[in-house]
Amino acid sequence: MSVSSTPPESATPVTDFLLKWTPRAVAVAIGGYYGLGIAYEMGLMAAIDQFAIQVIKNFGGYVGIGALMPTVQWYSAWAVRIVMGIASGILYDLAERAVQCFYLQITAREQAAESQSI
């Protein structure tokens, strides 16, 4: 009975999936929370709150503000996280493709130089 050192064929798609999506998921998660921090610092979240307060005050008064603002703040924070996460994912993909392009150009030049010297 011999033991094979090659992984089973079913492991390759799982490995490919993990290698492709794990860095993207990390970039999206970090970018979403980082972007939310920037939104708080720049006053975007306060502007969203002020707009929501004005709208809710017209329809529900102070009771409406007290009842609905925690929900509005929760949803607006998640909306900012999602938008910034998507933007981070797009930036990650662009950076990855740029690195791949530069790598292919460098290796193509090296291969061309090797083929000319032979």
Phi and psi restraints in degrees (value plus and minus 20) as a CYANA .aco file:
   2 SER   PHI    -125.7   -85.7
   2 SER   PSI     130.8   170.8
   3 VAL   PHI    -125.2   -85.2
   3 VAL   PSI     105.1   145.1
   4 SER   PHI    -106.4   -66.4
   4 SER   PSI     118.7   158.7
   5 SER   PHI    -111.5   -71.5
   5 SER   PSI     -26.6    13.4
   6 THR   PHI    -105.0   -65.0
   6 THR   PSI     120.6   160.6
   7 PRO   PHI     -91.1   -51.1
   7 PRO   PSI     136.5   176.5
   8 PRO   PHI     -84.5   -44.5
   8 PRO   PSI     135.9   175.9
   9 GLU   PHI     -83.7   -43.7
   9 GLU   PSI     -47.5    -7.5
  10 SER   PHI     -90.5   -50.5
  10 SER   PSI     -38.8     1.2
  11 ALA   PHI     -96.1   -56.1
  11 ALA   PSI     -45.0    -5.0
  12 THR   PHI     -84.0   -44.0
  12 THR   PSI     -67.4   -27.4
  13 PRO   PHI     -82.9   -42.9
  13 PRO   PSI     -56.1   -16.1
  14 VAL   PHI     -86.7   -46.7
  14 VAL   PSI     -64.2   -24.2
  15 THR   PHI     -83.0   -43.0
  15 THR   PSI     -63.6   -23.6
  16 ASP   PHI     -80.9   -40.9
  16 ASP   PSI     -62.7   -22.7
  17 PHE   PHI     -81.7   -41.7
  17 PHE   PSI     -67.3   -27.3
  18 LEU   PHI     -84.6   -44.6
  18 LEU   PSI     -60.5   -20.5
  19 LEU   PHI     -87.7   -47.7
  19 LEU   PSI     -49.3    -9.3
  20 LYS   PHI    -101.7   -61.7
  20 LYS   PSI     -64.5   -24.5
  21 TRP   PHI    -118.0   -78.0
  21 TRP   PSI     -41.5    -1.5
  22 THR   PHI     -83.2   -43.2
  22 THR   PSI     -68.9   -28.9
  23 PRO   PHI     -83.0   -43.0
  23 PRO   PSI     -55.8   -15.8
  24 ARG   PHI     -85.4   -45.4
  24 ARG   PSI     -62.7   -22.7
  25 ALA   PHI     -83.6   -43.6
  25 ALA   PSI     -60.0   -20.0
  26 VAL   PHI     -85.2   -45.2
  26 VAL   PSI     -64.1   -24.1
  27 ALA   PHI     -81.9   -41.9
  27 ALA   PSI     -61.9   -21.9
  28 VAL   PHI     -85.5   -45.5
  28 VAL   PSI     -64.5   -24.5
  29 ALA   PHI     -84.9   -44.9
  29 ALA   PSI     -68.5   -28.5
  30 ILE   PHI     -85.6   -45.6
  30 ILE   PSI     -63.3   -23.3
  31 GLY   PHI     -83.7   -43.7
  31 GLY   PSI     -56.9   -16.9
  32 GLY   PHI     -84.2   -44.2
  32 GLY   PSI     -66.6   -26.6
  33 TYR   PHI     -92.6   -52.6
  33 TYR   PSI     -57.3   -17.3
  34 TYR   PHI     -82.8   -42.8
  34 TYR   PSI     -64.0   -24.0
  35 GLY   PHI     -83.9   -43.9
  35 GLY   PSI     -57.2   -17.2
  36 LEU   PHI     -84.3   -44.3
  36 LEU   PSI     -59.3   -19.3
  37 GLY   PHI     -82.2   -42.2
  37 GLY   PSI     -61.0   -21.0
  38 ILE   PHI     -84.8   -44.8
  38 ILE   PSI     -60.6   -20.6
  39 ALA   PHI     -82.5   -42.5
  39 ALA   PSI     -58.9   -18.9
  40 TYR   PHI     -86.5   -46.5
  40 TYR   PSI     -63.7   -23.7
  41 GLU   PHI     -85.0   -45.0
  41 GLU   PSI     -58.9   -18.9
  42 MET   PHI    -100.7   -60.7
  42 MET   PSI     -27.8    12.2
  43 GLY   PHI      70.2   110.2
  43 GLY   PSI     -12.3    27.7
  44 LEU   PHI     -84.6   -44.6
  44 LEU   PSI     -61.4   -21.4
  45 MET   PHI     -87.6   -47.6
  45 MET   PSI     -56.1   -16.1
  46 ALA   PHI     -86.3   -46.3
  46 ALA   PSI     -57.1   -17.1
  47 ALA   PHI     -86.6   -46.6
  47 ALA   PSI     -60.1   -20.1
  48 ILE   PHI     -82.7   -42.7
  48 ILE   PSI     -63.4   -23.4
  49 ASP   PHI     -81.7   -41.7
  49 ASP   PSI     -64.3   -24.3
  50 GLN   PHI     -83.0   -43.0
  50 GLN   PSI     -61.2   -21.2
  51 PHE   PHI     -83.2   -43.2
  51 PHE   PSI     -65.8   -25.8
  52 ALA   PHI     -84.0   -44.0
  52 ALA   PSI     -58.7   -18.7
  53 ILE   PHI     -81.7   -41.7
  53 ILE   PSI     -63.8   -23.8
  54 GLN   PHI     -83.6   -43.6
  54 GLN   PSI     -62.2   -22.2
  55 VAL   PHI     -87.1   -47.1
  55 VAL   PSI     -67.9   -27.9
  56 ILE   PHI     -86.3   -46.3
  56 ILE   PSI     -57.2   -17.2
  57 LYS   PHI     -82.0   -42.0
  57 LYS   PSI     -57.5   -17.5
  58 ASN   PHI     -86.5   -46.5
  58 ASN   PSI     -51.8   -11.8
  59 PHE   PHI    -120.7   -80.7
  59 PHE   PSI     -50.0   -10.0
  60 GLY   PHI    -149.2  -109.2
  60 GLY   PSI     -22.7    17.3
  61 GLY   PHI      49.2    89.2
  61 GLY   PSI    -180.4  -140.4
  62 TYR   PHI     -88.9   -48.9
  62 TYR   PSI     -49.8    -9.8
  63 VAL   PHI     -84.5   -44.5
  63 VAL   PSI     -62.0   -22.0
  64 GLY   PHI     -83.7   -43.7
  64 GLY   PSI     -60.7   -20.7
  65 ILE   PHI     -82.2   -42.2
  65 ILE   PSI     -67.2   -27.2
  66 GLY   PHI     -83.6   -43.6
  66 GLY   PSI     -54.8   -14.8
  67 ALA   PHI    -102.2   -62.2
  67 ALA   PSI     -56.7   -16.7
  68 LEU   PHI    -120.1   -80.1
  68 LEU   PSI     -42.0    -2.0
  69 MET   PHI     -82.5   -42.5
  69 MET   PSI     -58.8   -18.8
  70 PRO   PHI     -79.2   -39.2
  70 PRO   PSI     -57.7   -17.7
  71 THR   PHI     -89.6   -49.6
  71 THR   PSI     -63.3   -23.3
  72 VAL   PHI     -82.0   -42.0
  72 VAL   PSI     -63.5   -23.5
  73 GLN   PHI     -84.6   -44.6
  73 GLN   PSI     -58.7   -18.7
  74 TRP   PHI     -84.2   -44.2
  74 TRP   PSI     -67.8   -27.8
  75 TYR   PHI     -88.3   -48.3
  75 TYR   PSI     -57.2   -17.2
  76 SER   PHI     -88.2   -48.2
  76 SER   PSI     -56.2   -16.2
  77 ALA   PHI     -85.0   -45.0
  77 ALA   PSI     -62.5   -22.5
  78 TRP   PHI     -87.0   -47.0
  78 TRP   PSI     -55.9   -15.9
  79 ALA   PHI     -83.3   -43.3
  79 ALA   PSI     -63.2   -23.2
  80 VAL   PHI     -85.5   -45.5
  80 VAL   PSI     -62.7   -22.7
  81 ARG   PHI     -78.5   -38.5
  81 ARG   PSI     -64.5   -24.5
  82 ILE   PHI     -85.8   -45.8
  82 ILE   PSI     -65.6   -25.6
  83 VAL   PHI     -83.8   -43.8
  83 VAL   PSI     -65.0   -25.0
  84 MET   PHI     -89.3   -49.3
  84 MET   PSI     -53.0   -13.0
  85 GLY   PHI     -85.0   -45.0
  85 GLY   PSI     -63.1   -23.1
  86 ILE   PHI     -82.7   -42.7
  86 ILE   PSI     -62.8   -22.8
  87 ALA   PHI     -82.4   -42.4
  87 ALA   PSI     -60.5   -20.5
  88 SER   PHI     -85.1   -45.1
  88 SER   PSI     -59.8   -19.8
  89 GLY   PHI     -82.8   -42.8
  89 GLY   PSI     -61.1   -21.1
  90 ILE   PHI     -84.8   -44.8
  90 ILE   PSI     -63.4   -23.4
  91 LEU   PHI     -83.4   -43.4
  91 LEU   PSI     -58.6   -18.6
  92 TYR   PHI     -81.9   -41.9
  92 TYR   PSI     -66.0   -26.0
  93 ASP   PHI     -82.0   -42.0
  93 ASP   PSI     -62.0   -22.0
  94 LEU   PHI     -83.3   -43.3
  94 LEU   PSI     -62.9   -22.9
  95 ALA   PHI     -85.1   -45.1
  95 ALA   PSI     -61.2   -21.2
  96 GLU   PHI     -83.2   -43.2
  96 GLU   PSI     -63.6   -23.6
  97 ARG   PHI     -86.7   -46.7
  97 ARG   PSI     -56.4   -16.4
  98 ALA   PHI     -84.7   -44.7
  98 ALA   PSI     -62.9   -22.9
  99 VAL   PHI     -83.9   -43.9
  99 VAL   PSI     -62.3   -22.3
 100 GLN   PHI     -82.6   -42.6
 100 GLN   PSI     -60.9   -20.9
 101 CYS   PHI     -83.4   -43.4
 101 CYS   PSI     -66.6   -26.6
 102 PHE   PHI     -84.0   -44.0
 102 PHE   PSI     -59.7   -19.7
 103 TYR   PHI     -82.9   -42.9
 103 TYR   PSI     -64.5   -24.5
 104 LEU   PHI     -84.2   -44.2
 104 LEU   PSI     -57.1   -17.1
 105 GLN   PHI     -86.6   -46.6
 105 GLN   PSI     -61.1   -21.1
 106 ILE   PHI     -86.3   -46.3
 106 ILE   PSI     -66.0   -26.0
 107 THR   PHI     -89.6   -49.6
 107 THR   PSI     -51.4   -11.4
 108 ALA   PHI     -86.6   -46.6
 108 ALA   PSI     -58.9   -18.9
 109 ARG   PHI     -85.2   -45.2
 109 ARG   PSI     -61.9   -21.9
 110 GLU   PHI     -84.4   -44.4
 110 GLU   PSI     -61.4   -21.4
 111 GLN   PHI     -86.4   -46.4
 111 GLN   PSI     -57.7   -17.7
 112 ALA   PHI     -85.6   -45.6
 112 ALA   PSI     -60.7   -20.7
 113 ALA   PHI     -86.4   -46.4
 113 ALA   PSI     -58.3   -18.3
 114 GLU   PHI     -87.8   -47.8
 114 GLU   PSI     -59.4   -19.4
 115 SER   PHI     -90.6   -50.6
 115 SER   PSI     -49.5    -9.5
 116 GLN   PHI     -95.8   -55.8
 116 GLN   PSI     -51.3   -11.3
 117 SER   PHI     -99.0   -59.0
 117 SER   PSI     -36.0     4.0
